[in-house]
Amino acid sequence: MEVSRRAQSIKASSTLAISAKAAELKAQGKDMVTFGVGEPDFDTPAHIREAAKKAIDEGKTRYTPAAGTPALRKAVCDKLKKDNGLDYEPAQVVISNGAKHSLMNAFMAILNEGDEVIIPAPFWLSYAEMVKIAGGVPVVVHTKKENNFMLTKEELEGAYTAKTKALILTSPSNPTGMISSLEDLQMVADFAVAHDIFVISDEIYEKLIYDEGKKHISIASLGKEIYDRTIVINGVSKSYAMTGWRIGFAAAPLEVAKLMASLQSHMASNPNSIAQEATLAALEGPQACVAEMCKEFKKRRDYIYEREEAIPMISALKPEGAFYLFVDVSGTYGKSYEGTEIHSAADFAAILIAEKYVAVVPCADFGMPDYIRLSYATDMEQIKKGMDRIEEMVKALA
């Protein structure tokens, strides 16, 4: 009996595979350091946890509207207005089971079979697979380090065809940590309007920005024409240390939002009712917790970047946001560690986990096979230990 060819064409997440391998080695008693999954190591703030407990005690354990509770959809509108200068009505907002679910809803709502989606590389590995699941065709555009991995107009024009339906924008970026400037965003907005295509703007890391003079700008705020073509994706997993709560949201043109809500009603009924109450507390409650976590991430960013820059044969740009260091390891190619030669970032990562018990993510599935990604969403002790081991391995290459 034949199974789905489309499902067979989808790659498993290499990020989760690395984490599974690290967990396996840890279970064997190995002293693992994991720079894999992008998951804050902080506890969910107390007032958010208390809101969830209260929701249980008050019996808020029933089905909610498919697109989320009216109170949470209104809170998202208020957040988008206050933080991003965006005017949305609750009917334009869909609460989902994580930002990943919101992205999947968006692709399924706008794509027909064979529609193309421009994806700038490096990209979060799930984008391309989601596009394929929805029947679309990912069109990868390789950006350049000398341009801070930002798209150029020439690159966009070269990727455009009559089948182009959308492009994906991520700022701050996973995996590079770079932030799109107003000029970058305006170029993309002008392109999208000129060609009448959607922009899916993943803004999940918007609150994790570290340097003075850098700020998050939502592309939807650049005028009515781009607003009408933008689907804003966000959530609470990264900024509020709520990865396991699985609440994300999308804000979109009304027609698209209605389609997303309809799809979700059949696929998932509704987001978790208790987690929605917790998210309401996150958005409407005190925000000092976010600032404190961001302050700690900045310390870690500064340290891990400084350590990486002191190691020969590898290089990176200093991240401006998110919590990833995107490291070029091509300078190690042709070298060997105890007889094992390195020809790719995957080789580098394989040696590192097998010999030094440090898990990193090789980035071929992110569109950049010469790079590894290090998540510094872990405590400073682990970061120091991991960087010590990476340095030891690189300096031992022959």
C-alpha positions in Angstrom: 0.0 0.0 0.0 1.4 3.4 -1.1 1.8 6.2 1.4 1.8 9.9 0.7 4.6 11.0 -1.7 4.3 14.5 -0.4 4.9 13.3 3.2 7.8 11.2 2.1 9.4 14.3 0.4 9.5 16.2 3.8 12.8 16.2 5.6 12.8 15.5 9.4 14.1 18.4 11.5 17.8 18.2 11.8 17.7 20.6 14.8 15.5 18.1 16.7 17.7 15.2 15.5 20.7 16.9 17.0 18.9 17.4 20.2 17.8 13.8 20.3 21.4 12.6 19.7 22.6 14.9 22.6 19.9 13.5 24.9 20.9 10.0 24.0 24.6 10.7 24.8 23.6 12.4 28.0 21.5 9.4 29.0 24.7 7.3 28.5 26.4 9.5 31.1 28.3 11.8 28.8 28.9 15.4 30.0 27.0 17.0 27.1 26.9 20.7 26.1 24.0 21.5 23.8 23.9 24.5 21.5 21.0 23.0 19.6 17.3 23.9 19.9 16.5 27.6 20.4 14.7 27.3 23.7 15.2 29.9 26.5 16.5 28.2 29.6 14.5 30.5 31.9 11.4 29.5 33.7 8.2 31.0 32.5 7.6 34.1 34.6 5.6 33.6 37.8 2.7 35.8 37.0 2.1 33.9 33.7 2.3 30.5 35.5 -0.2 31.8 38.1 -2.6 32.9 35.4 -2.6 29.3 34.1 -3.3 27.8 37.5 -6.1 30.3 38.0 -7.6 29.3 34.7 -7.6 25.6 35.7 -9.2 26.5 39.0 -11.9 28.6 37.3 -12.7 25.7 34.9 -11.4 27.4 31.7 -10.7 24.0 30.3 -13.4 23.9 27.5 -13.2 24.4 23.8 -12.6 28.0 22.8 -13.4 29.7 19.5 -11.2 28.1 16.8 -9.3 31.4 16.2 -8.8 32.0 20.0 -10.6 33.6 22.8 -12.0 37.1 22.1 -10.0 38.5 25.0 -6.6 37.2 23.7 -7.3 38.3 20.1 -8.1 41.8 21.4 -4.9 41.7 23.5 -2.9 40.8 20.4 -4.4 43.8 18.6 -3.4 46.0 21.5 0.1 44.6 21.5 0.5 45.1 17.7 -0.8 48.7 18.0 1.5 49.6 21.0 4.7 47.8 19.9 4.5 47.8 16.1 2.2 50.7 15.1 -0.3 48.3 13.4 -4.0 48.6 13.4 -5.8 45.2 13.4 -9.3 44.1 14.4 -9.7 40.9 16.4 -11.3 39.3 13.3 -7.9 39.6 11.6 -6.1 37.7 14.3 -5.8 34.0 14.6 -4.3 32.4 17.7 -2.6 29.0 17.0 -0.7 26.2 18.7 2.7 28.1 18.4 4.1 30.4 15.7 5.0 27.3 13.7 1.3 26.4 13.5 0.6 30.0 12.5 3.1 29.8 9.7 1.6 26.5 8.4 -1.9 28.0 8.5 -0.6 31.0 6.5 0.9 28.8 3.8 -2.1 26.7 3.5 -4.4 29.7 3.3 -2.5 31.4 0.4 -0.8 28.7 -1.7 -2.2 26.8 -4.6 -0.4 23.8 -6.1 2.9 24.9 -7.7 2.9 28.4 -6.3 6.4 29.6 -5.5 7.7 31.2 -2.3 10.9 33.1 -2.1 13.0 32.1 0.9 16.2 34.0 1.6 19.0 31.7 2.8 20.1 31.3 5.5 16.6 30.4 6.7 14.9 28.5 9.5 14.8 25.0 8.2 11.1 24.5 8.6 10.1 27.2 6.1 10.9 25.2 3.0 9.3 22.0 4.3 6.1 23.9 5.3 5.9 25.4 1.8 6.1 21.9 0.4 3.5 20.5 2.7 1.1 23.2 1.5 1.8 22.3 -2.1 4.1 25.2 -2.9 7.6 25.3 -4.2 10.4 26.9 -2.1 12.7 29.1 -4.2 15.9 29.6 -2.2 17.9 32.9 -2.6 21.4 32.7 -1.2 22.2 36.0 0.5 25.8 37.1 1.1 27.7 37.6 4.3 29.1 40.9 3.1 25.5 42.2 2.9 24.8 41.0 6.5 22.8 38.2 4.9 20.2 40.7 3.7 18.4 40.4 0.4 19.3 42.8 -2.4 16.8 44.0 -5.0 18.8 42.2 -7.7 18.5 38.9 -5.8 14.8 39.3 -5.4 14.2 40.2 -9.1 16.3 37.2 -10.1 14.1 34.9 -8.1 10.8 36.2 -9.2 8.7 34.4 -11.8 5.0 34.4 -12.8 4.4 31.7 -10.2 5.8 33.7 -7.3 3.1 34.0 -4.6 4.9 35.1 -1.5 8.3 35.7 0.2 9.4 35.1 3.7 11.0 37.7 5.9 12.5 37.0 9.3 13.8 39.8 11.6 15.6 39.3 13.9 16.8 36.3 12.0 17.1 32.7 12.9 19.9 31.6 12.3 22.0 34.8 11.8 20.7 37.1 14.5 20.7 40.0 12.0 18.0 42.7 11.9 16.4 44.2 8.8 16.9 48.0 8.6 14.2 50.3 7.5 15.9 50.6 4.1 16.0 46.8 3.8 12.3 46.5 4.6 11.3 49.3 2.3 13.0 47.6 -0.6 11.2 44.4 0.1 7.9 46.2 0.6 8.3 48.0 -2.8 9.1 44.7 -4.5 6.1 42.9 -3.0 3.7 45.7 -3.9 5.1 46.1 -7.4 4.7 42.3 -8.0 1.5 42.0 -5.9 2.7 39.1 -3.7 2.3 38.3 -0.1 5.0 38.9 2.6 5.0 36.4 5.5 6.8 38.3 8.2 8.1 36.1 11.0 8.7 38.4 14.0 9.0 35.9 16.8 12.3 37.3 18.1 11.3 41.0 18.0 11.8 41.6 21.7 15.3 40.1 21.7 17.4 43.0 20.4 20.7 43.9 22.1 22.3 47.0 20.7 21.5 50.7 20.9 20.3 52.1 17.6 18.9 48.7 16.5 15.1 48.2 16.6 12.5 45.9 15.2 10.3 47.4 12.5 7.3 45.4 11.2 7.2 45.6 7.4 3.4 45.9 7.6 3.8 49.3 9.2 5.3 50.8 6.0 2.0 51.7 4.4 -1.4 50.5 3.5 -0.3 48.7 0.3 2.2 46.5 2.1 -0.1 46.1 5.1 -2.7 44.6 2.8 -0.2 42.0 1.5 1.5 41.1 4.8 0.8 38.2 7.2 2.5 39.0 10.5 3.6 35.9 12.6 4.5 36.2 16.2 4.1 34.4 19.6 5.2 34.1 23.2 7.6 31.2 23.1 10.9 33.1 22.8 10.3 36.4 24.5 8.4 35.0 27.5 10.2 31.6 27.8 6.9 29.8 26.9 8.1 27.3 24.3 6.1 24.4 25.7 2.9 26.4 26.1 2.5 26.4 22.3 0.8 29.7 21.6 1.5 31.8 18.5 -0.6 34.2 16.5 -1.0 35.7 13.1 -2.4 39.0 12.0 -3.5 39.2 8.4 -5.8 40.7 5.8 -9.4 39.7 6.8 -9.9 37.3 3.9 -6.7 35.4 4.8 -7.4 35.4 8.5 -10.8 33.9 7.9 -9.3 31.1 5.8 -6.7 30.4 8.5 -9.3 30.2 11.2 -11.4 27.9 9.0 -8.4 25.6 8.3 -7.5 25.5 12.0 -11.0 24.7 13.1 -10.8 21.4 11.1 -7.2 20.6 12.0 -6.8 21.5 15.6 -10.2 22.8 16.9 -8.6 25.5 18.9 -5.4 26.4 20.8 -5.0 25.2 24.4 -7.5 27.1 26.5 -5.2 27.3 29.6 -2.2 28.4 27.6 -4.4 31.1 26.1 -5.1 32.5 29.5 -1.4 32.4 30.4 -0.6 34.3 27.1 -3.2 36.9 28.0 -1.3 37.5 31.3 2.0 37.6 29.3 0.8 40.3 26.9 -1.1 42.4 29.4 1.1 41.9 32.5 4.4 43.4 33.6 7.1 43.3 31.0 10.2 43.6 33.2 10.7 39.9 32.9 11.3 40.3 29.2 13.9 43.0 29.7 15.7 40.9 32.3 15.9 37.9 30.0 17.1 40.1 27.2 19.8 41.6 29.4 21.1 38.1 30.2 21.0 37.0 26.5 23.1 40.1 25.7 25.8 39.0 28.2 25.8 35.6 26.6 25.9 37.0 23.1 28.9 39.2 23.9 30.8 36.3 25.5 30.1 33.7 22.9 31.0 36.0 20.0 34.2 37.1 21.7 35.2 33.5 22.3 34.4 32.5 18.7 36.4 35.4 17.3 39.5 34.2 19.2 39.3 30.7 17.6 41.3 30.3 14.3 39.7 29.1 11.1 36.1 30.0 12.0 34.2 33.3 11.8 30.8 34.9 12.4 29.0 38.2 12.3 28.0 39.6 15.7 24.3 38.9 16.2 22.1 41.9 16.7 19.1 39.9 18.0 17.6 36.5 18.6 20.0 34.0 20.4 22.0 32.4 17.8 25.6 32.6 16.6 26.0 31.6 12.9 29.5 30.4 12.4 31.4 29.8 9.1 33.6 26.7 9.5 34.8 26.4 5.9 38.3 27.5 7.1 38.6 24.0 8.7 38.0 22.1 5.4 40.8 19.8 4.5 41.9 19.6 8.1 41.5 16.4 10.1 40.9 15.5 13.8 42.5 12.3 14.9 42.4 11.0 11.3 38.9 12.1 10.4 38.9 14.8 7.7 36.5 17.7 7.5 34.8 18.5 4.2 31.6 20.1 5.4 29.9 21.7 8.4 28.1 18.4 9.0 31.6 16.7 9.3 32.7 19.4 11.8 29.5 19.0 13.9 29.8 15.2 13.8 33.3 15.2 15.1 32.4 17.8 17.8 29.5 15.8 19.2 31.3 12.4 19.0 34.7 13.6 20.4 33.9 16.6 22.5 30.3 16.0 23.5 29.2 19.4 22.1 26.0 19.5 20.0 25.7 22.2 17.4 23.4 22.5 14.4 25.0 22.0 10.9 23.2 24.4 8.6 22.8 22.6 5.2 19.1 22.4 5.9 19.2 26.2 6.6 20.5 26.7 3.0 24.2 27.2 4.1 26.2 24.0 4.2 29.4 25.8 5.4 27.9 27.0 8.6 26.9 25.8 12.0 24.4 27.4 14.4 25.1 27.8 18.1 22.1 28.7 20.3 23.2 30.7 23.4 19.8 30.2 25.1 21.6 28.2 27.7 23.5 29.2 30.9 26.9 30.8 30.9 28.6 27.9 32.5 27.5 25.6 29.7 28.5 28.3 27.1 32.0 28.6 28.6 32.4 24.8 28.7 31.2 24.4 25.2 33.4 27.1 23.7 36.4 25.7 25.6 35.8 22.3 23.9 35.3 23.9 20.4 38.5 25.8 20.8 40.3 22.6 21.9 39.1 20.7 18.8 39.8 23.4 16.3 43.3 24.0 17.6 44.0 20.3 17.5 43.2 20.1 13.7 46.0 18.9 11.6 
